[in-house]
Amino acid sequence: MRPNQRVQSLSLSTTLALDARAKEFVAAGRDVVNMTVGEPDFDAPAAVQEGAIAAVKSGKVRYTAAEGSASLRKAIAAHVSATRKVEFAPQEITVCHSAKHALSGACSALIEPGDEVLLLLPAWVSYSEIVRWAGGVPVSVPSRPDCGPDLDAVARAITPRTRGILINSPCNPSGYVMTQAEVRALGALAEKHDLWIVSDEIYRRLLYEGEPDLSPVSVSPALRARTVVVDGASKAFAMTGYRIGFVAAPREIAAAVGKLHSQLTGSPNYISQCAFERALTSEPPEVARMCTEFDARRRRIVAGLEALGLKTPWPRGAFYAFPRVTPWLDERGSGGFCEDLLEEQNLAVVPGSAFGVDEHVRFSYATSMAQIEKALQRLAAFLASRPAVKSARG
């Protein structure tokens, strides 16, 4: 037996592969600083843990509807309505096993074979593969040097086959947060060319400064009608292992995602649904404290990278730094840079090539300040050991 061509054509998630390799090094006794995966190093809030424990002890751990429990859909609808300043009904919510599951469900429900979908670089590693799996054609659109959207390039990329735009703000891997003017401009392009938007808002709560993040659904009723919001519990509530997310979309699309999942995956985990509902209805105080700590780490790592000569786009949100490392790259690009960094200095980061931008690498600062300091020291030693490359490529 062999896996079919559709599966064989998929690329393995670079971040998960590097995380696994770093953990293999740790198991072998090496002191690795792992800054690959975007996983908060905090415990889930007390209310979340209490909600999960109460669900287990209730004796009612059973299947829910494929689209999620009625009470969680109601809580999510209220949460989205309050945070995006536009009304959502429970029937416009489908609960999923994670935000990634929600994203794949939304793309599978929207994309027809051959549809082109615009991905704004740098783009999270799974976007292109999810679009391909759904039968679409991912079209990468280069960004500005600060990693913000190049609106002229987006307009030029639209063809008669373009059907949608996938956006992510705050952005993984750069931490860039679109301005409200940029969101409105992208929305105008979507309306002009009759495109849908999938808005990945998983990092929405992790915003540290500047004007508030704007969801496309908040711009106008017309844009709300062509937008699917993807969100979840993993990042803002440190609930990565709970695996719970959702889509908020026009009823027909939300129902289509639920229909798809009813056949492919069934209902989301009941215990995680109860825990997420508790988070949404209690506003855990730990979330604000976590954001404050991420902000401090953000400032420290960007300052440290800049001090080493690495130009780093300023991340207003998420928990990633995305410095430009062009002067230190050889013919293997950012992949070779990261391989050598791990082998020589036991520091694991993700190559920018995984996000479509080979000149950069991604550092996740969802780790302790002590680990960040250690990472900066190791990076400094690594860069100092590569003057020949710097001279050749600088």
N, C-alpha and C positions, 0 to 999 in steps of 0.2 A: 504493500500500500504506500501511496505517496500523497501528500497534501495537494490540493488542486492549485491551479495557476493563480487564482485570485488571491489565495493566502500566501503563496510563495512570492507574489509580486509586492507584498507589503514590506515596508522597512521596519525593523525592530525599533522600538522607542529608544532613542539615543540616551535620554536622561535615565531611564530605568536600567539600561544596559550598563552605563557608567556607574550608577549607584550600586548595582550588583557587583561590579568589578572592585569598587572601593571596599565593599563589605568583605569580599574574598581576601583582600589585602589585610584587612583588620583581623579576620579569622586566622590568617597566617602569622599574626603577631606584629604587623607593621602599624606604626602610629600615624594613621591617615586622618587628615582634615578633609571631611567630605562636604563639599559645597555644591553638590550636583542637584539633588531633588528639592523641589519647593515644598517642604513639609515643616510646618511650624514645630519648634522644639518645646512647645508648651503643652500642658495637659488640657484636655477639654474642660470647659467651665464646670463648676460643681453642679449647676442645675442640669447640665447635659448628662453628667454621670448619674445623678439622682433619677432623672427621667428614664434612663436605660435600665437601671436597677429596678425601679418600680414596675417597668414593663415586664421584666423577667419574672418578678414575684407575683404579678397579677394573675398568672395562670391563663392568660388570654392571648398567648403568642400564637397567632394564626395568620393565614393568608389575609391580605387585604385585597381590594380591587387592584387591577393592574396599573391603574393611574394613581394609586396611592389612597391612603385612608381619607375619608371625608373630612375629619377634623384637621389633619395636616394640610390638606388642600385649602381649607378655609383659612388656616393660620398663614400659609404662604401668600394667599391672595390678599389678605389684610396687610402683610408685611410689604409686598411689592407695591400695593396701592399707596401705602404711607411713604415709602422710600423713593418711589418714582413719581409721586404726585399725580397719578392717573389711576382711575378705578379699574381693578381686575376682579373678575368673579371666580369662584372656585372651579367652575367649568372650564376656565382658561388656563388651568394649572394641571400639569402632569408630573407626578413625582417619579424620579428615576434613581437608579442605583448609584449615581454619581453625576457630577457635572459633565464628565467625559461621556458617560452613557446618555445624558440629555443631549449633548452636542451631536453624537452619532445618530440618535433618534431623530433630531430635528433635520439633520442633513439628509437622512434616508427618507424622511417624509416629504422633503421639498425638491430634491434633485431628480431630474429626469436624465436618462442616459445621454451623454454628450454635452450637458449644460456646463457652461463655464462659470466658475466661482472665483471672485477676486479675493486674494489673500494679501493683506498689507504687511510687508516685511518690516522688521523681523517678525516671523510668525511662529507660534508654538508648534513644536515638532509633530504633533498628531493631526493638525488641521489638514494638511495636504493628503495624508493617507486616509483620513475619514472621508474626504471629498471623493477620492478615487474609489474607495470601497462602495460608496453610494452611487457610483456610475458617472460622476462628474469629472470635469477637467479643472484642476487647480491652476490659477493664473497668478503668479507672484508679481506684486507691484513694489518696486523699490521705494524706500523711504527717504526722507531728508537726512542730513548728517546727524541731527539730534534725535533721530528715530521717530519723528513725527510723520504723519501721512503727507505725501506729496500729492496734493489734490489734482494738479495738472496731469501727473502720471496716472492717477486713478481714472480720470476722464479719458485719457488716451487708450487705456487698457480695455475699455468697454467696447464690445463688438455685438453684432446681432445675436450671437450665441450666449452672451452673458446673461445670467439669470439671478445672481445674488452676490452679496458682499459679506464676508465674515470679518467682524471687527472684534477687538479685544482691548478694553481700556478699564483700569490700568493694564498695561501690557506685560505679558510674559513673552520675551525675556528682558525687555529694556526698562520696565518700570514707567514708561512714558504714559501720561494721561492726556487724552485728547482734550483740547479746549472745546468749550461749548460751540464756538464758531466752526470748528472743524467737524463736529458731530452734525451740526445743521447743514454744512456744505455737503457732507456725504449723504445725508438724508435727501437733500435736493437732487443729487445725482440719481439716487435710487428712485425717487418719484419721477424724474424726467425720463428715465430709461425703463421704468416698470420693473425694478429689481426688488427682491426681498433682501432683508438684512438679518443675519444671525449675530446677535450681540452677546459675546461671552463676557459676563460681568462678575466672574467668580472672585475677583480681587477688589470689587467695588468698595468694601468697607475699609480696605487698607490704603487710605489716601491721607497724606500727611501735611499737605500745604496747598495754597492756591485756591482757585475757584473750584466749586463742587463739581464732581463728575456728573455728566449729563447722559442719561440713557436716551437712545433714539425714540423710545415709546413716549418720552416726556415732551418731545418737540411739538407734535401735532397729532390730532386724531388720524390723519391720513398716513403718517409715518408709523404710528402705533399699529395700524391695520396691516402693515407689511413687515413687521419686526417680530422676531422670536428672541426672547431673553433667555439666556442660559445662566444659571447660578447654582449655588450649593453651599454645603456646610463646611467643606474641608479647610478652607483658608482662614476665613474670618473667625470661625469657632474652633479651630484646631481639631477638627473631627475627621482627619484623613482616613483613619481606619474604620470609621463608621460607614463610609461609602454611601452618601445620600446627596441628591441634587434635584433639580427640577427644570422644566421649561415653563415659561409664561408666554402665551401666544394666543392669537385668535382661536376661537373654539374649534374650528375645523382642523387646524394644525395640531393643537393640543390633543384633540381626540385621535388624530392619525398617529401621533407618537404613542399614545396609550394603546391603540389597536395593535401597532407593530410590536410593542413590548409584551402585550398579552400573549403573543405567539412565540416570541424569541426568548424572553427572560422571566416573564411572570411578575408578580408583585414585588415591590421593594421590601427590604428587610424591615420587619415590623418593629423590632427594638430600636433600630436607627431612626425610623420615622417618629417614634415616641420621643426619643432624645432630641431630635431636631425641632419638634414641635415645642418642647420645653425651652429650647434656646430662643426660638422666635417670640414666644409669649412672655419671656421673663427679662430679656435684655441683660445678659450676664455682665457684671462689672469687670470681669476678667478681660473682656474684649478690648476695652479702652486701655487697660494696663498693658496688654499685649501690643497694641498699636504704638503706645508711647515707647516701648522698648525697641520695636522695629525701627522707629524713627531714629532713635539714638544710634542703632547699628548702621542704618543707612548713611547717616552723616559720617560716621567713622570710616566705613569701608570706602566710600567715594573719596573722602579726603586722603586716605591711604593710597588708593590707586592713582589719584592725580599726583601725589607726591613722588610716586615711582615713574612718572612720565606717561601714564596711561590715560589718554583722553576718555572721559566717561560721561555719556549723556546723563543729565540730571534726572534721577528717577523720583517722580512725585508720588508714586504708589507702588503696590505689590511689595515683594521683598527680594528683588534682584538688582544687581549691578552688571552693566554690559560694556566693559571697557574695550576700546579699540587697541589691538595688539599687532597691527600691521608691521611695525619695524622689527619685530622678533619672529616673524613667520618665515619658514623655508618653503620649499616646493610642496610640502605635505599640508600646508595651510593650517587652520586652527585645530584640525584633528590631530596633527602631529604635535602641535604646541601642547595640547592637553595630555597626550600620551606621555610626552617627555616630562611634563610637570608632575604627573602622578608617579612615574618611575623614579625620577631623580629627587623629588622633594616631598613625596607622599601627600600631595595636594590635588584633590579631585574637583575639577570644574568642567563645564560643558562647552564644547566648541560651537562657535557661532554658525558654522556650516549647517548644524542641525536645525537652525532657525532661518536658513537662507541667506545669512550674512557672514561670510567666511572671515571677515576682517576683525571680528569681535570674539570674545568668550564670555560666558555667563557665570557669575558668582551668585549663589543663593545665600543671602544673609539671614536665613531662617535657622540660625545657629547662635551659640553664645558669643558674647563679646570676647571672651578668652580665645575661642576658636578663630574668630576674625583676626585678632592680633597675631595669632600663630600663623594664620594663612598669609597675612601681609609680610611677615618675616620670611616665610618660605618662598613667597613670590619674589621678594627682593633678591634673595640668594640665587634664585633661578634666572632672573633677568641679568644679574651681574655675571653669570656664567656663560652668557650667550652674546658677547660683544661682536663676534664675527658676523653672526646673523644680523644683528642690529646694524652693523656697518653696511652689509650687503643689501638689505631691504629698506633701510631707513631713508 
